[in-house]
Each structure stands twice: as C-alpha cells, then as structure tokens.
Amino acid sequence: MVGAAGMLGRAVVAEFEAEHEVMTATRKGDEVAYGIDLTDARSVRGVVLRAAPELIVNCAAYTAVDACETDLESAFAVNAIGPKNLALAAAAIDATLFHVSTDYVFDGTKVGAYIEYDRPNPTSIYGQSKFAGEEEVRRHAGRYYIGRVQWLYGPGGRNFADTILRLADEKPSLRVVDDQFGCPTSTLDAARQIRLLVEEGDPGLYHMSARGRTSWHGFARALLDAAGRSDYRIEPCATVEFPRPAPRPANSELRNLNLELTIGDSMPPWEDALVPYLERRNA
Ligand SMILES: NC(=O)c1ccc[n+]([C@@H]2O[C@H](COP(=O)([O-])OP(=O)(O)OC[C@H]3O[C@@H](n4cnc5c(N)ncnc54)[C@H](OP(=O)(O)O)[C@@H]3O)[C@@H](O)[C@H]2O)c1
C-alpha cells in the first residue's frame, strides 16, 4: 500500500487489513512502513523487490491542485513518473497494480455524467499530470486497475467536509460555490470498492464515485444538516467569486458504468455516507 499515510491510503489499509496481509509504504517511512519516494525509480524498485507483494495499491499523489499550476515539475514527477516507476516495478515481479486517479482528467463541459469511455481533456496541470500517470500505468504495468474517484472526504485528512465543519464553528455564516457539480465520495466507500474490485473484478479502468450529484453548496448544506446545524447559514455563490489558480471542472459527475456492467455498482448514494463520516470524525 503506497501512500498509506494519506487520506484515502489510511482507509484502504484499514479496509484490507481485516482479510489480507498489508505492507505499507509512506514517503517518510518508520518502524512499520517502508520509506518510498515515488519519483525515484531506484527507491520504488528497491521497496517493491523487498516487499514482493501480490498487489500494489497506489494512493500516493501530489494532490495540491493549485500548487501544481506553479510547480509543474513536482506534479509530473509524482503523478506521472511515480506511477510509471510503480508500474515497471510491479511488472518486474508480476504484481497487480491498482492506481487511483481523478475526475480532473475531464474538462467538465459534458452535459450529463462522464463514463469511462469519454475522452479525457484535462484543463489543469494536476489533471494533466494525473492523466499522464494513467497513460504510464497502461503502458508499463502488466496487470492493472485504474480507479477514478472524485470529491473525496474521510477521517484523518484535510478535505472540504472537514473544512466546512471547522469554519462553521468559527464564522457566523459561509458562502459556498453552487455552480460546480459532482458527487462527494467517502474514502470508506472508495476503499471498500477498491477491495471488491481486486477480489472480484477484472483489471481495467473504473469510475468509483458515490451515486448522485450535487454542488459544493449542496454538499455543505447536507453535511451541516446531518451534523444538527440546520440553522447555520450558507449562501450559494459563483465560482468566479473565488478565483483559484487551477481551473475546476464545472461538471465532475462520474457514472460507474464499468462497475455496473461487471461486478455491480455497490457505491451508495452520497447522502448515506454523511452520518458514518460524522460519527468517525467525532469518535
Ligand atoms: N482528495 C480528493 O478529493 C481526490 C479527488 C479525486 C482523486 N483523488 C486521488 O485520490 C488519491 C488519494 O488522494 P488523497 O486525497 O488521499 O491524497 P493525500 O491525502 O494528499 O495523500 C497523498 C499521499 O501521497 C504521498 N506522496 C506525495 N508525494 C510522494 C512521493 N514522492 N513519494 C511517496 N509518497 C508521496 C503524500 O505523502 P506526504 O504526506 O509525505 O506528502 C501523502 O501521504 C490520489 O491519487 C488523488 O489524486 C483525490
């Protein structure tokens, strides 16, 4: 498990630990985790050869979307060369690679949900580097899965849900964009879907989004309602009011077509994940 200290990585480790032997790799490394630098082919190959796993799940990435715009080298080093290094190392020992990707590979202009067979057209450096990572995995891995997720939130990570809950404690009201659409996806659900895919599904490209669609404003409203804060004021606003370095796709909705057509789509409606998230966060 590479990127085991990240938000999704932690959930994946917990999900697999119940039934599988899990070895972890983090950038820093410690007594229990291998130290790995994805950008360094020798580091990656060394760890993979020593650990000799059957399956490598890659949740590591350079995820600071805005920072990628001014740090193109790091973005492509981690998000494109990193997966290439992992794919080559995995192929050398006949291990399966599960690589996590993103809705940012799309430009967000489609009317309706994106399926796996829609043509990517990333508009940000982050999206371009993640799409390049997918291509490297396709080119160099033997047996691989690519799982695209979106709007991730979960316990133990910096994410939109956590930010909204914190800001609602600090400010009298909030303004949240209401013209970007997608589907909030819990890391707990994404991690379960990764396990089900490698246990039951054939290799390939999969969208792994929770079901449904909302805006960031809709997500924030539902989250605060679920947290018992229905009286808290959140005003809708437009993306242009919060200019950011990296363009955001206006429509990020992903349809899990390949899951539907194969092992079945067991991702829940996004609203169902709010209370379990709040319970874990408050525990
Ligand atoms: N968060 C979202 O909303 C979202 C949406 C769509 C797709 N995704 C994708 O989902 C995956 C997981 O995202 P996340 O939100 O869980 O990310 P995260 O919390 O930012 O974790 C990423 C991890 O990658 C590690 N990392 C960065 N550079 C590395 C390197 N050179 N070598 C080894 N490890 C390195 C980081 O280590 P340090 O802590 O040491 O920096 C961090 O632990 C990523 O592929 C991301 O692109 C995320």
Ligand as a Chemical Component Dictionary entry (heavy atoms), coordinates in Angstrom:
data_LIG
# 
_chem_comp.id                   LIG 
_chem_comp.type                 NON-POLYMER 
_chem_comp.pdbx_formal_charge   0 
_chem_comp.three_letter_code    LIG 
# 
loop_
_chem_comp_atom.comp_id 
_chem_comp_atom.atom_id 
_chem_comp_atom.alt_atom_id 
_chem_comp_atom.type_symbol 
_chem_comp_atom.charge 
_chem_comp_atom.model_Cartn_x 
_chem_comp_atom.model_Cartn_y 
_chem_comp_atom.model_Cartn_z 
_chem_comp_atom.pdbx_ordinal 
LIG N1  N1  N 0  -8.844  14.247 -2.354 1  
LIG C1  C1  C 0  -9.669  14.262 -3.375 2  
LIG O1  O1  O 0  -10.713 14.932 -3.371 3  
LIG C2  C2  C 0  -9.385  13.416 -4.590 4  
LIG C3  C3  C 0  -10.283 13.512 -5.665 5  
LIG C4  C4  C 0  -10.036 12.738 -6.793 6  
LIG C5  C5  C 0  -8.940  11.887 -6.830 7  
LIG N2  N2  N 1  -8.076  11.854 -5.784 8  
LIG C6  C6  C 0  -6.941  10.942 -5.885 9  
LIG O2  O2  O 0  -7.041  10.016 -4.817 10 
LIG C7  C7  C 0  -5.747  9.619  -4.383 11 
LIG C8  C8  C 0  -5.622  9.813  -2.893 12 
LIG O3  O3  O 0  -5.835  11.194 -2.593 13 
LIG P1  P1  P 0  -5.791  11.724 -1.084 14 
LIG O4  O4  O 0  -6.731  12.875 -1.021 15 
LIG O5  O5  O -1 -5.906  10.592 -0.133 16 
LIG O6  O6  O 0  -4.302  12.307 -1.054 17 
LIG P2  P2  P 0  -3.442  12.837 0.187  18 
LIG O7  O7  O 0  -4.213  12.772 1.452  19 
LIG O8  O8  O 0  -2.857  14.145 -0.248 20 
LIG O9  O9  O 0  -2.288  11.753 0.272  21 
LIG C9  C9  C 0  -1.332  11.621 -0.742 22 
LIG C10 C10 C 0  -0.132  10.924 -0.156 23 
LIG O10 O10 O 0  0.859   10.831 -1.192 24 
LIG C11 C11 C 0  2.120   10.961 -0.563 25 
LIG N3  N3  N 0  3.157   11.389 -1.503 26 
LIG C12 C12 C 0  3.272   12.573 -2.134 27 
LIG N4  N4  N 0  4.392   12.606 -2.861 28 
LIG C13 C13 C 0  5.001   11.398 -2.697 29 
LIG C14 C14 C 0  6.200   10.828 -3.187 30 
LIG N5  N5  N 0  7.029   11.499 -4.000 31 
LIG N6  N6  N 0  6.533   9.566  -2.802 32 
LIG C15 C15 C 0  5.719   8.867  -1.979 33 
LIG N7  N7  N 0  4.565   9.375  -1.463 34 
LIG C16 C16 C 0  4.220   10.618 -1.821 35 
LIG C17 C17 C 0  1.886   12.038 0.479  36 
LIG O11 O11 O 0  2.901   11.960 1.428  37 
LIG P3  P3  P 0  3.248   13.244 2.364  38 
LIG O12 O12 O 0  2.145   13.241 3.368  39 
LIG O13 O13 O 0  4.578   12.915 2.908  40 
LIG O14 O14 O 0  3.217   14.436 1.471  41 
LIG C18 C18 C 0  0.502   11.668 1.015  42 
LIG O15 O15 O 0  0.580   10.818 2.131  43 
LIG C19 C19 C 0  -4.769  10.410 -5.249 44 
LIG O16 O16 O 0  -4.389  9.642  -6.346 45 
LIG C20 C20 C 0  -5.581  11.591 -5.729 46 
LIG O17 O17 O 0  -5.087  12.096 -6.953 47 
LIG C21 C21 C 0  -8.281  12.584 -4.665 48 
# 
loop_
_chem_comp_bond.comp_id 
_chem_comp_bond.atom_id_1 
_chem_comp_bond.atom_id_2 
_chem_comp_bond.value_order 
_chem_comp_bond.pdbx_ordinal 
LIG N1  C1  SING 1  
LIG C1  O1  DOUB 2  
LIG C1  C2  SING 3  
LIG C2  C3  SING 4  
LIG C2  C21 DOUB 5  
LIG C3  C4  DOUB 6  
LIG C4  C5  SING 7  
LIG C5  N2  DOUB 8  
LIG N2  C6  SING 9  
LIG N2  C21 SING 10 
LIG C6  O2  SING 11 
LIG C6  C20 SING 12 
LIG O2  C7  SING 13 
LIG C7  C8  SING 14 
LIG C7  C19 SING 15 
LIG C8  O3  SING 16 
LIG O3  P1  SING 17 
LIG P1  O4  DOUB 18 
LIG P1  O5  SING 19 
LIG P1  O6  SING 20 
LIG O6  P2  SING 21 
LIG P2  O7  DOUB 22 
LIG P2  O8  SING 23 
LIG P2  O9  SING 24 
LIG O9  C9  SING 25 
LIG C9  C10 SING 26 
LIG C10 O10 SING 27 
LIG C10 C18 SING 28 
LIG O10 C11 SING 29 
LIG C11 N3  SING 30 
LIG C11 C17 SING 31 
LIG N3  C12 SING 32 
LIG N3  C16 SING 33 
LIG C12 N4  DOUB 34 
LIG N4  C13 SING 35 
LIG C13 C14 SING 36 
LIG C13 C16 DOUB 37 
LIG C14 N5  SING 38 
LIG C14 N6  DOUB 39 
LIG N6  C15 SING 40 
LIG C15 N7  DOUB 41 
LIG N7  C16 SING 42 
LIG C17 O11 SING 43 
LIG C17 C18 SING 44 
LIG O11 P3  SING 45 
LIG P3  O12 DOUB 46 
LIG P3  O13 SING 47 
LIG P3  O14 SING 48 
LIG C18 O15 SING 49 
LIG C19 O16 SING 50 
LIG C19 C20 SING 51 
LIG C20 O17 SING 52 
# 
